[in-house]
Amino acid sequence: MMARCIQLDMECAAVCYTAAQLMSLGSDKAQELCRLCAQFGRECADECEKHDNEHCQECAKACRSCAEECIEMLEVF
């Protein structure tokens, strides 16, 4: 029941970590990864919101916030 949620959580974390690394390196690919990170964040939030667990709701808020930050970072590039 939670397999999709857990999978998206792990994928989102991996993409966010990589995006942060590329930004800190000043990579010219950081913008593309930030766009992908925002997409993962929204998808993860959508999935987590389907579950009533408190930790899923907290995760959804964090993922949505992360996605918004990634969109703002796109404006910086």
Backbone as numpy.savetxt, mean C-alpha at the origin, in Angstrom:
# Nx Ny Nz CAx CAy CAz Cx Cy Cz
-10.81 -18.28 4.26 -11.63 -17.08 4.26 -10.76 -15.81 4.26
-9.67 -15.85 4.96 -8.81 -14.67 5.06 -7.57 -14.76 4.15
-7.49 -15.79 3.35 -6.29 -16.01 2.53 -6.01 -14.83 1.61
-7.02 -14.32 0.94 -6.83 -13.18 0.02 -6.37 -11.95 0.79
-6.94 -11.72 1.94 -6.57 -10.58 2.78 -5.10 -10.67 3.19
-4.70 -11.82 3.65 -3.32 -12.01 4.10 -2.35 -11.86 2.93
-2.71 -12.42 1.79 -1.86 -12.31 0.59 -1.67 -10.85 0.20
-2.76 -10.10 0.15 -2.67 -8.68 -0.21 -1.88 -7.89 0.82
-2.02 -8.22 2.10 -1.24 -7.55 3.14 0.25 -7.73 2.89
0.65 -8.95 2.60 2.07 -9.23 2.39 2.58 -8.57 1.10
1.78 -8.61 0.05 2.18 -7.96 -1.20 2.29 -6.45 -1.03
1.33 -5.88 -0.34 1.33 -4.44 -0.11 2.56 -4.02 0.69
2.86 -4.76 1.73 4.04 -4.45 2.55 5.31 -4.53 1.72
5.42 -5.53 0.87 6.62 -5.68 0.05 6.78 -4.52 -0.93
5.67 -4.13 -1.57 5.73 -3.03 -2.53 6.03 -1.71 -1.83
5.42 -1.48 -0.68 5.67 -0.24 0.07 7.12 -0.14 0.52
7.66 -1.24 0.99 9.06 -1.27 1.42 9.98 -0.94 0.25
9.71 -1.55 -0.89 10.53 -1.33 -2.07 10.40 0.11 -2.56
9.19 0.65 -2.54 8.99 2.04 -2.95 9.78 2.99 -2.05
9.76 2.75 -0.76 10.51 3.59 0.17 12.01 3.49 -0.11
12.49 2.31 -0.40 13.91 2.14 -0.71 14.29 2.91 -1.97
13.49 2.79 -3.01 13.80 3.48 -4.26 13.73 4.99 -4.09
12.77 5.48 -3.30 12.70 6.92 -3.05 13.95 7.40 -2.33
14.40 6.63 -1.34 15.57 7.05 -0.58 16.83 7.02 -1.44
16.83 6.21 -2.49 17.97 6.15 -3.41 17.88 7.18 -4.53
16.75 7.87 -4.60 16.55 8.85 -5.66 16.36 8.21 -7.03
15.83 7.02 -7.05 15.65 6.28 -8.29 14.65 6.95 -9.22
14.95 6.87 -10.52 14.01 7.41 -11.49 12.81 6.49 -11.69
12.81 5.33 -11.05 11.69 4.39 -11.11 10.77 4.51 -9.89
11.12 5.39 -8.97 10.33 5.53 -7.73 8.90 5.96 -8.02
8.72 6.82 -8.99 7.37 7.30 -9.30 6.47 6.15 -9.76
6.99 5.31 -10.62 6.21 4.16 -11.09 5.83 3.25 -9.93
6.78 3.04 -9.03 6.52 2.15 -7.90 5.56 2.79 -6.90
5.61 4.10 -6.74 4.64 4.78 -5.86 3.23 4.62 -6.41
3.08 4.69 -7.71 1.76 4.51 -8.33 1.26 3.08 -8.05
2.14 2.11 -8.20 1.79 0.72 -7.93 1.49 0.51 -6.44
2.27 1.16 -5.59 2.07 1.07 -4.14 0.68 1.60 -3.77
0.27 2.69 -4.37 -1.06 3.25 -4.10 -2.14 2.27 -4.52
-1.95 1.63 -5.65 -2.92 0.64 -6.13 -3.01 -0.52 -5.16
-1.88 -1.04 -4.71 -1.88 -2.13 -3.74 -2.55 -1.70 -2.44
-2.26 -0.49 -2.00 -2.85 0.01 -0.76 -4.36 0.07 -0.81
-4.89 0.55 -1.94 -6.35 0.62 -2.10 -6.97 -0.77 -2.14
-6.34 -1.67 -2.90 -6.87 -3.04 -2.99 -6.83 -3.74 -1.64
-5.74 -3.55 -0.92 -5.60 -4.16 0.40 -6.67 -3.60 1.35
-6.85 -2.29 1.33 -7.86 -1.66 2.19 -9.26 -2.17 1.86
-9.56 -2.26 0.57 -10.88 -2.76 0.16 -11.12 -4.17 0.69
-10.11 -5.01 0.60 -10.25 -6.38 1.08 -10.37 -6.44 2.60
-9.52 -5.71 3.30 -9.54 -5.73 4.76 -10.86 -5.21 5.33
-11.44 -4.23 4.65 -12.71 -3.67 5.12 -13.85 -4.68 5.08
-13.69 -5.75 4.35 -14.73 -6.78 4.25 -14.82 -7.62 5.53
-13.80 -7.55 6.36 -13.74 -8.38 7.56 -14.03 -7.56 8.81
-14.72 -8.16 9.75 -15.14 -7.45 10.95 -14.08 -7.38 12.04
-12.98 -8.09 11.86 -11.94 -8.09 12.88 -11.36 -6.68 13.07
-11.09 -6.35 14.31 -10.54 -5.03 14.61 -9.21 -4.81 13.89
-8.37 -5.84 13.88 -7.07 -5.67 13.22 -7.21 -5.47 11.71
-8.24 -6.05 11.12 -8.47 -5.84 9.69 -8.92 -4.41 9.42
-9.76 -3.88 10.29 -10.21 -2.50 10.13 -9.05 -1.51 10.30
-8.17 -1.80 11.26 -6.99 -0.96 11.46 -6.06 -1.05 10.25
-5.91 -2.25 9.72 -5.08 -2.46 8.54 -5.66 -1.68 7.35
-6.96 -1.73 7.19 -7.60 -1.01 6.09 -7.32 0.49 6.18
-7.41 1.05 7.39 -7.12 2.47 7.57 -5.67 2.78 7.22
-4.75 1.93 7.68 -3.33 2.14 7.41 -3.04 2.03 5.91
-3.65 1.06 5.25 -3.43 0.88 3.81 -3.98 2.05 3.02
-5.15 2.55 3.42 -5.74 3.69 2.74 -4.87 4.94 2.93
-4.38 5.11 4.14 -3.50 6.24 4.43 -2.21 6.15 3.61
-1.66 4.96 3.53 -0.46 4.74 2.73 -0.71 5.06 1.26
-1.83 4.61 0.75 -2.18 4.88 -0.66 -2.28 6.38 -0.90
-2.87 7.10 0.02 -3.00 8.55 -0.12 -1.63 9.22 -0.11
-0.74 8.76 0.76 0.61 9.30 0.84 1.37 9.04 -0.47
1.17 7.85 -1.02 1.83 7.52 -2.29 1.36 8.44 -3.40
0.07 8.74 -3.43 -0.46 9.66 -4.43 0.16 11.05 -4.25
0.29 11.48 -3.00 0.92 12.78 -2.75 2.38 12.79 -3.18
3.06 11.65 -2.99 4.46 11.56 -3.40 4.59 11.68 -4.91
3.58 11.24 -5.65 3.63 11.35 -7.09 3.69 12.81 -7.53
3.10 13.69 -6.75 3.10 15.11 -7.06 4.48 15.73 -6.84
5.27 15.11 -5.97 6.61 15.61 -5.66 7.57 15.35 -6.82
7.37 14.23 -7.49 8.29 13.85 -8.57 8.06 14.73 -9.74
